[in-house]
Amino acid sequence: MTKQELLKRTKAFALRVIKSVQALPADSVGDVLGKQLLRCGTSVGANYRAACRAKSTADFINKLKIVEEECDESLYWMELIVESGLIPAKRLEKLHVEANELLAITVAALRTTRASVKS
């Protein structure tokens, strides 16, 4: 996957997160969980974009670690939203799969980058 493809994919992920959060009930629980998911879900693409402009390999690794954390946190909030019954699992299934795939891509990129630094 190229840098440009991943930039587009992480932005599309953010847009899908926004739409999912808009579908949450407008109550205190929906607001809190929605804000949490909105923050980390949109942060994935923003931080990947920042990683693409890293000033060094160490900076790139640090920024990618943030992407990894935000992806994982997005998964956590989606799980809470589904398990609390706010949104049916089916509705978030594809978004959940995409978050897992973005997480796997990020972890692989971190491993590759760390390995290239060691050699």
N, C-alpha and C positions, 0 to 999 in steps of 0.2 A: 504494500500500500504506500502510495506517495504521500509526501507532506501535504500537498494540496488536497488530496482525497480525504485525508484524516482531518484537515481543517474543515472541510465541507461536512464531513460526517459528525464531528463534534458540535458544529453549529446546528445541524439538523436535530441532533439529540437535544440540545438546549431548547429548540423551538417545540419539540414534542413534550418536553418536561413542562414548559409554559402552558401548553394546551391541557395537559393532564392536571396541573394544579388548578387551572380555571374550572375544571369539572368537580373539584372537591366541594363539599357542602360549606356554606358560608356561616359556619359556627366556630366556636373557639378552638376546638380540636382541629377542624379542617384548616383554619387559619394558621395555627402553629406548625402543624405537620407540612402544610403547603409551603410556608415560608422556608422551612428547613430544606425541603426538596428543591424548591426554586433556587435557593442560594447555591447549593452544591451542584445541582444539575446543570445550571448555566455556567458555573465556575469551571467545569471540565474543559469546555472549549476555550474559555478565556485563558486558562492556565496553559493549555497546549499551545495556544497562539504565543503566549509569553515564552514558552520553552523554545519555540522556533526562532526566537530572537535572542536566545541565550548568548552571553558574552564569552563563555568558556564551556568546556565539557562538564566541569563540576557544577556550573550554573544550570546547564541543561539537565543534568541528573536531578538536581534539587527541584527544579520546576516540574519535571516529569513525576517526581515523587508526590508532589502536590496534586497532579492530575490523578494519580493512582488513588490517593486518599479521598479525593472528591468523588471519583467513580464509585468507590466502595461505600462511601457515605450515602450516595444517591440510592444505591441498592438497599441500604438499611432503611431509609425513609420510605421507599416504595414498599418494602416488606411490612413495615408498620401500618402504612395506609391500607394495604390489602388485608392484613390480619386483623385490623380493627374494624373492618367492614365498611370503610368509607368509599372504596371503589372496588368493584369486582376484580378478581385476579385476571380474568380474561382481558379486561380493558388495559391493564398495565403489562400484560405478558410480553408483547414485542418490545416495549421500552425496557423491560427488565433484561431481556435477552441482549438488547443493544448495549446496555450498561455493562453486562458481563463480557461482551465481546470487546468493548473499548478498554475495559480493565485488563483483559488478557493481552491486548495489543500493547498497552502501556507497560505492563510487567515484562513482556518480551523485549520491548525497546530498552527498558532499563537494564535487563540482563545483558543484551548485546552491547550496549554502551559501556557498561562496567567491565565486560570482558575485553573490549578493545582498549580500554585504559590500562588494564593489567598487562597486556601483551606488548 
